[in-house]
Amino acid sequence: MKMHKISIIPILALLFATSCNKLELKPPGLVPAELAIKNEKDVADVLFSSYTVLRDGGYWGGGLQRNSELMTELIDPENLVGQSSFSVYNFATTGNTGDIAGLCEKPYVIIQRCNVALDNINLVTSSTAQKNNYLGQAYFLRGLAYFDLVKMFAQPFGFTTNNTHPGVVIKNTSLFEAGLSRSSVNDVYNTIISELKKADSLLPTSNGVYANRWAAKAMLARVYFQMNDFTNAYNYANDVISATAFTFNTNANFVTNRFSTATNTEAIFSIINEPTLGAAFGGLRNDANNINFSMNLNILKTAYDAGFVNTNDRRRAWYKDSVLNPGKSIYGVRKYNSPIFNLPVIHLTELKLIRAESAAERNTNLTVAIGDINDITNRAYAGAVAPLPGTATAAVIRTLVRAERIKEMMFESGDRLQQIKRIGAKGETSIIGNVNWNCAGMVLQFPAVEAISNSNFVQNPTGSCGR
């Protein structure tokens, strides 16, 4: 992420955190905030450093996508490497499953850095606009971090009637707090929505490489959709799509443009590759993989064949086979094969999918939904598939949108896993093989240190769901 040069060594000590809840422990040698944060530049530096954490290999740099996809029906386990991968794939993670630690640690590092910035925001005196910008970015990043945490480490919204089941720890101050308990999923989602709405009200519509107002609105659309709140999901997605700031990419080369350093007219919020910070997204590119598939994950041939029956589908370029041995093809994802690229966290195609399915669920604005799905299929199939007619029913639209979403969003943001959970929480049958959407193992285990260091912390239920 391109940002100002940061030279705040004392702050790095203040922001040290090794796992989810361990940030509430007070490591020896901490520099008090009042000594580390002295001026507006310090506030800006600590805030901007949060963007760097997003790109970490344990988080948006690969860990989020990889561990999410491992729990879907799309993965071929034959060539999985490492015990952690098998534990996640088999829905049998424990507090000692190494590869998931970053998914817990990194969001809380961002939360703590945002807390420091917010606790010292009155040091920003250059202008009210600048102060509001920093406030908005902190709320956006904190909301995004909580959303990623609750999706991976708690059962989904709708799992219980009033969403009283355990969520994650909410920590909205940089001060030391001992013995924090997990808040309910209801409280966590209320916090996420509050954070993003504040970001929406404070951020400018244009903000360089940093989060802006449209990013907040887009994330609100994603959050509400995950909650099966289709009215709010539709309205927020519609706000962004209707804006002139972004353009749907109709070109045949969209399969390379989504993940490149070129200007992506669809990207609403991206993590920018910053060469001075070292090679980014290696966990996504997986350069060392001899079959050159992203994240060293193979796709089941049955899933590939079912998804790409039509050979005119341009998205086959993202999911190709590689012949390693005579007579044997292995399928995998190649979305991230560019040596250097920017990573869109949320983009216009996803919002069109959200708007279309939300319209179908409400049985309103069906013409808009039909236009959205036709935009996506016309681009994907280059006219080889007839557009959805204007008389299409809500049920037909919903079925088509879900099928196209799988192909568009595979290996992006952990979307497939969350859709499986969302659909199940909505009351529909939703399984992976013989594993139901609400199986205990489809929720990752917090690192063991959480319960050890905090007697008030309740770990997730253990036990494999089987495959």
C-alpha positions as CSV (number, residue, x, y, z in Angstrom):
1,M,0.0,0.0,0.0
2,K,1.6,3.2,-1.1
3,M,1.9,5.6,1.9
4,H,4.1,8.1,3.6
5,K,7.4,6.9,4.9
6,I,7.0,5.7,8.5
7,S,9.7,6.2,11.0
8,I,8.1,5.6,14.4
9,I,10.1,2.9,16.1
10,P,8.6,3.6,19.5
11,I,5.1,3.1,18.1
12,L,6.0,-0.3,16.7
13,A,6.7,-1.4,20.3
14,L,3.3,0.0,21.4
15,L,1.5,-1.8,18.6
16,F,3.1,-5.3,19.2
17,A,0.6,-8.1,19.1
18,T,1.1,-11.8,18.6
19,S,-2.4,-13.2,18.4
20,C,-6.1,-12.3,18.5
21,N,-6.7,-11.5,22.1
22,K,-3.2,-11.3,23.3
23,L,-3.0,-7.6,22.3
24,E,-4.8,-7.0,25.6
25,L,-1.8,-8.4,27.5
26,K,0.8,-5.8,28.4
27,P,4.2,-7.0,26.9
28,P,7.2,-5.7,28.8
29,G,8.9,-2.6,27.4
30,L,5.8,-1.0,25.9
31,V,6.2,2.7,25.2
32,P,3.2,4.6,26.7
33,A,1.0,6.1,24.0
34,E,1.4,9.6,25.4
35,L,5.2,9.3,24.7
36,A,4.9,7.5,21.3
37,I,2.2,9.6,19.7
38,K,3.2,13.3,19.9
39,N,1.9,15.0,16.8
40,E,-0.3,14.8,13.7
41,K,2.3,13.0,11.7
42,D,2.5,10.2,14.3
43,V,-1.2,9.7,14.1
44,A,-1.1,9.6,10.3
45,D,1.9,7.2,10.3
46,V,0.3,4.7,12.7
47,L,-3.0,4.8,10.7
48,F,-1.3,4.3,7.3
49,S,0.7,1.4,8.7
50,S,-2.6,-0.5,9.1
51,Y,-2.8,-0.8,5.3
52,T,0.5,-2.6,5.3
53,V,-0.9,-5.3,7.6
54,L,-3.7,-5.9,5.2
55,R,-1.3,-7.2,2.6
56,D,0.4,-9.6,5.0
57,G,0.6,-13.2,3.7
58,G,-1.4,-14.4,6.7
59,Y,-4.3,-12.1,6.0
60,W,-5.4,-10.6,2.6
61,G,-2.0,-11.6,1.1
62,G,-3.2,-15.2,0.9
63,G,-4.2,-16.6,4.3
64,L,-7.8,-15.4,4.2
65,Q,-8.4,-16.8,0.7
66,R,-6.6,-20.0,1.1
67,N,-8.1,-21.1,4.4
68,S,-11.6,-20.1,3.3
69,E,-11.4,-22.1,0.0
70,L,-10.0,-25.1,1.9
71,M,-13.4,-25.4,3.6
72,T,-15.5,-25.4,0.4
73,E,-16.6,-28.1,-2.1
74,L,-14.2,-26.8,-4.8
75,I,-10.9,-28.2,-3.5
76,D,-9.1,-31.4,-4.5
77,P,-7.2,-32.7,-1.5
78,E,-4.9,-34.9,-3.5
79,N,-2.0,-32.5,-3.6
80,L,-2.5,-30.6,-0.3
81,V,0.7,-30.0,1.6
82,G,1.1,-29.5,5.3
83,Q,-0.9,-30.7,8.3
84,S,-2.5,-27.3,8.8
85,S,-4.1,-27.5,5.3
86,F,-5.5,-30.9,6.0
87,S,-6.9,-29.8,9.4
88,V,-8.7,-26.9,7.8
89,Y,-9.9,-29.0,4.8
90,N,-11.2,-31.7,7.2
91,F,-13.0,-29.1,9.4
92,A,-10.8,-30.2,12.3
93,T,-8.7,-27.2,13.3
94,T,-7.4,-26.8,16.9
95,G,-5.8,-24.1,18.8
96,N,-2.5,-25.2,17.5
97,T,-3.3,-25.2,13.8
98,G,-0.5,-22.9,12.6
99,D,-1.7,-21.5,9.3
100,I,-4.8,-19.9,10.8
101,A,-2.9,-17.8,13.4
102,G,-2.4,-14.9,11.1
103,L,-6.1,-14.7,10.3
104,C,-6.6,-14.0,14.0
105,E,-3.5,-11.9,14.7
106,K,-3.4,-9.5,11.8
107,P,-6.9,-8.1,12.0
108,Y,-6.3,-7.3,15.7
109,V,-3.1,-5.6,14.9
110,I,-5.1,-3.3,12.5
111,I,-7.7,-2.8,15.2
112,Q,-5.1,-1.8,17.8
113,R,-3.4,0.6,15.4
114,C,-6.7,2.2,14.5
115,N,-7.4,2.5,18.3
116,V,-4.2,4.3,18.8
117,A,-5.0,6.7,16.0
118,L,-8.5,7.3,17.3
119,D,-7.4,7.8,20.9
120,N,-5.0,10.5,19.7
121,I,-7.1,12.1,16.9
122,N,-7.2,15.5,18.6
123,L,-3.5,15.9,17.7
124,V,-4.7,16.3,14.1
125,T,-5.0,20.1,13.9
126,S,-4.2,20.9,10.2
127,S,-7.9,21.0,9.2
128,T,-11.2,19.6,10.1
129,A,-11.4,17.8,6.7
130,Q,-8.1,16.0,7.4
131,K,-9.2,15.0,10.9
132,N,-12.4,13.6,9.5
133,N,-10.5,11.7,6.8
134,Y,-8.3,10.0,9.4
135,L,-11.3,9.2,11.6
136,G,-13.1,7.7,8.6
137,Q,-10.2,5.6,7.6
138,A,-9.8,4.3,11.1
139,Y,-13.4,3.3,11.4
140,F,-13.4,1.7,7.9
141,L,-10.3,-0.4,8.7
142,R,-11.6,-1.4,12.1
143,G,-15.0,-2.4,10.7
144,L,-13.3,-4.5,7.9
145,A,-11.1,-6.2,10.5
146,Y,-14.0,-7.1,12.7
147,F,-16.0,-8.4,9.8
148,D,-13.2,-10.7,8.6
149,L,-12.7,-12.0,12.2
150,V,-16.4,-12.8,12.9
151,K,-16.8,-14.5,9.5
152,M,-14.0,-16.9,10.2
153,F,-14.1,-17.4,13.9
154,A,-17.8,-17.4,14.7
155,Q,-20.9,-19.1,13.4
156,P,-22.7,-16.9,10.9
157,F,-25.3,-14.3,11.4
158,G,-28.6,-16.2,11.7
159,F,-27.1,-19.2,13.5
160,T,-29.2,-18.5,16.5
161,T,-32.6,-16.6,16.6
162,N,-31.2,-13.4,18.2
163,N,-27.6,-14.0,17.2
164,T,-26.6,-14.4,20.8
165,H,-23.9,-17.0,20.0
166,P,-20.3,-16.0,20.6
167,G,-18.6,-13.7,18.2
168,V,-15.2,-12.1,18.7
169,V,-13.6,-9.8,21.2
170,I,-14.5,-6.1,20.6
171,K,-11.7,-3.8,21.7
172,N,-12.1,-0.2,20.8
173,T,-9.5,1.5,22.9
174,S,-5.7,1.3,22.8
175,L,-5.6,1.1,26.7
176,F,-4.8,-2.1,28.4
177,E,-7.9,-4.1,29.2
178,A,-7.6,-7.5,31.0
179,G,-10.0,-10.4,30.7
180,L,-12.2,-9.3,27.8
181,S,-14.8,-11.8,26.7
182,R,-16.2,-12.5,23.3
183,S,-19.1,-10.3,22.4
184,S,-22.2,-11.8,20.8
185,V,-22.4,-12.0,17.0
186,N,-25.3,-9.5,17.2
187,D,-23.1,-7.0,19.0
188,V,-20.2,-7.6,16.6
189,Y,-22.3,-7.0,13.6
190,N,-23.8,-3.9,15.2
191,T,-20.3,-2.6,15.8
192,I,-19.3,-3.4,12.2
193,I,-22.2,-1.5,10.8
194,S,-21.7,1.4,13.1
195,E,-18.0,1.6,12.1
196,L,-18.7,1.6,8.4
197,K,-21.6,4.1,8.6
198,K,-19.3,6.5,10.5
199,A,-16.7,6.0,7.7
200,D,-19.4,6.6,5.1
201,S,-20.3,9.9,6.8
202,L,-16.7,11.1,7.3
203,L,-14.6,10.0,4.3
204,P,-14.3,11.9,1.0
205,T,-15.5,10.4,-2.2
206,S,-11.9,10.5,-3.5
207,N,-9.0,9.6,-1.3
208,G,-6.1,8.4,-3.5
209,V,-5.1,4.8,-2.6
210,Y,-6.8,5.0,0.8
211,A,-10.3,4.0,1.7
212,N,-13.0,6.5,0.6
213,R,-16.7,6.9,1.1
214,W,-17.5,4.5,-1.7
215,A,-15.4,1.8,-0.1
216,A,-17.4,2.2,3.1
217,K,-20.7,1.9,1.2
218,A,-19.5,-1.1,-0.7
219,M,-18.5,-2.9,2.5
220,L,-21.8,-2.1,4.0
221,A,-23.5,-3.8,1.0
222,R,-21.3,-6.9,1.6
223,V,-22.1,-6.9,5.3
224,Y,-25.8,-6.5,4.9
225,F,-25.9,-9.2,2.2
226,Q,-24.1,-11.6,4.6
227,M,-26.8,-10.8,7.1
228,N,-29.5,-11.6,4.5
229,D,-30.7,-8.0,4.9
230,F,-31.5,-7.6,1.2
231,T,-33.1,-4.2,1.4
232,N,-30.0,-2.5,2.8
233,A,-27.7,-4.7,0.7
234,Y,-29.5,-3.6,-2.5
235,N,-29.6,0.1,-1.5
236,Y,-25.9,0.3,-0.6
237,A,-24.8,-1.7,-3.7
238,N,-27.0,0.5,-5.9
239,D,-25.5,3.7,-4.4
240,V,-22.0,2.6,-5.5
241,I,-23.0,1.2,-8.9
242,S,-25.0,4.3,-9.7
243,A,-22.0,6.5,-9.0
244,T,-19.9,7.8,-11.8
245,A,-16.7,6.9,-10.0
246,F,-16.5,3.3,-11.3
247,T,-17.1,1.6,-14.7
248,F,-18.0,-2.0,-15.3
249,N,-15.3,-3.6,-17.4
250,T,-16.9,-5.1,-20.6
251,N,-13.6,-5.9,-22.3
252,A,-12.5,-9.4,-23.2
253,N,-9.3,-8.9,-21.2
254,F,-11.1,-8.4,-17.9
255,V,-9.7,-11.7,-16.7
256,T,-6.2,-10.1,-16.6
257,N,-7.3,-6.6,-15.7
258,R,-8.8,-7.5,-12.4
259,F,-5.5,-8.5,-11.0
260,S,-2.9,-6.2,-12.5
261,T,-1.1,-3.0,-11.8
262,A,-3.1,-1.3,-14.5
263,T,-6.0,1.0,-13.6
264,N,-8.9,-1.2,-12.7
265,T,-12.1,0.8,-13.3
266,E,-14.1,-1.7,-11.2
267,A,-11.9,-1.6,-8.1
268,I,-13.7,0.2,-5.3
269,F,-11.0,-0.5,-2.7
270,S,-7.7,-2.2,-3.4
271,I,-4.5,-3.1,-1.6
272,I,-1.8,-1.5,-3.7
273,N,1.4,-3.3,-4.4
274,E,4.2,-1.2,-2.9
275,P,7.7,-2.3,-4.2
276,T,9.5,-0.6,-1.3
277,L,7.8,-2.9,1.1
278,G,9.0,-6.1,-0.7
279,A,7.2,-8.4,-3.0
280,A,3.5,-8.5,-2.2
281,F,0.9,-11.3,-2.3
282,G,3.4,-14.1,-2.7
283,G,1.0,-16.3,-0.8
284,L,-1.5,-15.7,-3.6
285,R,0.9,-16.0,-6.5
286,N,2.8,-18.9,-5.1
287,D,5.8,-18.5,-7.4
288,A,7.5,-21.7,-6.0
289,N,4.6,-23.9,-7.0
290,N,5.7,-26.1,-9.9
291,I,2.2,-26.3,-11.3
292,N,1.9,-22.6,-11.0
293,F,-1.5,-22.6,-9.3
294,S,-2.4,-19.9,-6.9
295,M,-2.1,-20.8,-3.2
296,N,-1.0,-24.3,-4.2
297,L,-4.7,-25.3,-4.3
298,N,-6.1,-27.6,-6.9
299,I,-9.8,-27.5,-8.0
300,L,-11.8,-30.7,-8.2
301,K,-12.2,-31.9,-11.7
302,T,-15.9,-32.4,-11.1
303,A,-16.2,-28.8,-9.9
304,Y,-14.3,-27.5,-12.9
305,D,-16.3,-29.5,-15.4
306,A,-19.6,-28.4,-13.8
307,G,-18.7,-24.8,-13.7
308,F,-17.2,-24.5,-17.2
309,V,-19.4,-26.7,-19.4
310,N,-19.4,-23.9,-21.9
311,T,-16.0,-23.7,-23.6
312,N,-16.7,-20.1,-24.6
313,D,-16.5,-19.0,-21.0
314,R,-13.5,-16.5,-20.8
315,R,-13.2,-17.2,-17.1
316,R,-11.6,-20.5,-17.9
317,A,-8.4,-18.5,-18.1
318,W,-8.6,-18.2,-14.3
319,Y,-9.2,-21.9,-13.8
320,K,-7.1,-23.9,-16.2
321,D,-5.7,-27.4,-16.2
322,S,-2.0,-28.2,-16.2
323,V,-0.8,-31.5,-17.6
324,L,1.9,-32.9,-15.4
325,N,1.8,-36.5,-16.3
326,P,0.6,-38.2,-19.5
327,G,-3.1,-38.7,-19.4
328,K,-3.6,-36.8,-16.1
329,S,-4.8,-33.2,-15.9
330,I,-4.7,-31.1,-12.7
331,Y,-7.0,-28.1,-12.4
332,G,-6.2,-25.0,-10.4
333,V,-6.7,-21.3,-10.1
334,R,-4.5,-18.9,-12.0
335,K,-6.1,-15.6,-11.1
336,Y,-3.0,-14.2,-9.4
337,N,-0.2,-15.3,-11.7
338,S,1.0,-11.8,-12.6
339,P,4.4,-11.1,-11.0
340,I,3.1,-7.8,-9.6
341,F,-0.5,-6.8,-9.2
342,N,-2.9,-4.8,-7.1
343,L,-5.4,-6.7,-5.1
344,P,-9.1,-5.5,-5.2
345,V,-10.7,-6.1,-1.8
346,I,-14.1,-5.3,-3.3
347,H,-15.1,-4.4,-6.8
348,L,-18.1,-3.6,-9.1
349,T,-18.7,-7.1,-10.3
350,E,-19.4,-8.3,-6.7
351,L,-21.7,-5.4,-6.1
352,K,-23.7,-6.3,-9.3
353,L,-24.0,-9.8,-8.0
354,I,-25.2,-8.5,-4.6
355,R,-27.7,-6.1,-6.2
356,A,-29.0,-8.7,-8.5
357,E,-29.6,-11.4,-5.9
358,S,-31.0,-8.9,-3.4
359,A,-33.5,-7.8,-6.0
360,A,-34.5,-11.4,-6.7
361,E,-34.9,-12.1,-3.0
362,R,-37.2,-9.1,-2.6
363,N,-38.9,-9.8,-6.0
364,T,-38.5,-6.1,-6.8
365,N,-36.3,-4.2,-9.3
366,L,-36.1,-7.4,-11.4
367,T,-35.2,-5.4,-14.5
368,V,-32.2,-4.0,-12.8
369,A,-31.2,-7.5,-11.7
370,I,-31.5,-8.9,-15.2
371,G,-29.3,-6.1,-16.5
372,D,-26.7,-6.9,-13.9
373,I,-26.5,-10.6,-14.6
374,N,-26.6,-10.0,-18.4
375,D,-23.6,-7.6,-18.0
376,I,-21.7,-10.3,-16.3
377,T,-22.7,-13.2,-18.7
378,N,-22.3,-11.1,-21.9
379,R,-18.7,-10.3,-20.8
380,A,-17.9,-13.9,-19.8
381,Y,-19.4,-15.7,-22.7
382,A,-18.7,-13.1,-25.5
383,G,-22.3,-13.4,-26.8
384,A,-22.2,-17.3,-26.9
385,V,-25.0,-17.4,-24.3
386,A,-28.3,-15.8,-24.8
387,P,-29.1,-12.9,-22.4
388,L,-31.6,-13.5,-19.7
389,P,-35.0,-12.3,-21.0
390,G,-36.8,-9.5,-19.5
391,T,-39.6,-11.9,-18.4
392,A,-37.2,-13.9,-16.1
393,T,-38.7,-14.7,-12.7
394,A,-37.0,-13.9,-9.4
395,A,-36.3,-17.6,-8.9
396,V,-34.5,-17.9,-12.2
397,I,-32.5,-14.8,-11.6
398,R,-31.4,-16.0,-8.2
399,T,-30.3,-19.4,-9.5
400,L,-28.3,-17.8,-12.3
401,V,-26.7,-15.2,-10.1
402,R,-25.5,-17.8,-7.6
403,A,-24.0,-19.9,-10.4
404,E,-22.2,-17.0,-11.9
405,R,-21.0,-15.8,-8.5
406,I,-19.1,-19.0,-7.8
407,K,-17.1,-18.6,-11.0
408,E,-16.5,-14.9,-10.6
409,M,-15.6,-14.9,-6.9
410,M,-13.7,-18.2,-6.5
411,F,-10.5,-17.6,-4.4
412,E,-11.5,-14.0,-3.7
413,S,-12.2,-12.8,-0.2
414,G,-13.3,-16.2,1.1
415,D,-16.6,-15.5,-0.7
416,R,-17.6,-19.1,-1.5
417,L,-17.4,-20.3,2.1
418,Q,-19.4,-17.3,3.4
419,Q,-22.1,-17.8,0.8
420,I,-22.5,-21.4,1.9
421,K,-23.0,-20.2,5.5
422,R,-25.3,-17.3,4.5
423,I,-27.6,-19.5,2.4
424,G,-27.8,-22.0,5.2
425,A,-28.5,-19.4,7.8
426,K,-31.3,-18.1,5.5
427,G,-33.0,-21.5,5.9
428,E,-32.1,-23.2,2.7
429,T,-30.3,-26.5,2.5
430,S,-26.6,-25.8,2.2
431,I,-24.0,-28.5,2.5
432,I,-20.5,-29.4,1.4
433,G,-20.7,-33.1,0.6
434,N,-22.2,-34.5,3.8
435,V,-21.2,-31.5,5.9
436,N,-23.9,-29.0,6.9
437,W,-23.3,-25.2,6.9
438,N,-23.5,-24.9,10.7
439,C,-21.1,-27.8,11.5
440,A,-18.8,-26.8,14.4
441,G,-15.7,-27.5,12.3
442,M,-16.6,-24.9,9.7
443,V,-15.6,-22.3,12.3
444,L,-11.9,-21.9,12.9
445,Q,-10.4,-22.4,16.3
446,F,-8.8,-19.4,18.0
447,P,-5.1,-19.8,18.8
448,A,-4.7,-21.8,22.1
449,V,-3.0,-18.9,23.8
450,E,-6.3,-17.0,24.0
451,A,-7.9,-19.3,26.5
452,I,-4.6,-19.8,28.3
453,S,-4.0,-16.1,28.9
454,N,-7.6,-15.1,29.6
455,S,-9.9,-17.2,31.8
456,N,-12.9,-15.3,30.4
457,F,-12.2,-16.3,26.9
458,V,-14.4,-19.2,25.6
459,Q,-12.9,-21.3,22.7
460,N,-15.1,-22.6,19.9
461,P,-16.4,-26.1,20.2
462,T,-14.0,-28.8,18.8
463,G,-14.6,-31.8,16.8
464,S,-14.3,-32.8,13.2
465,C,-17.3,-32.7,10.8
466,G,-15.8,-35.2,8.5
467,R,-15.7,-35.0,4.7
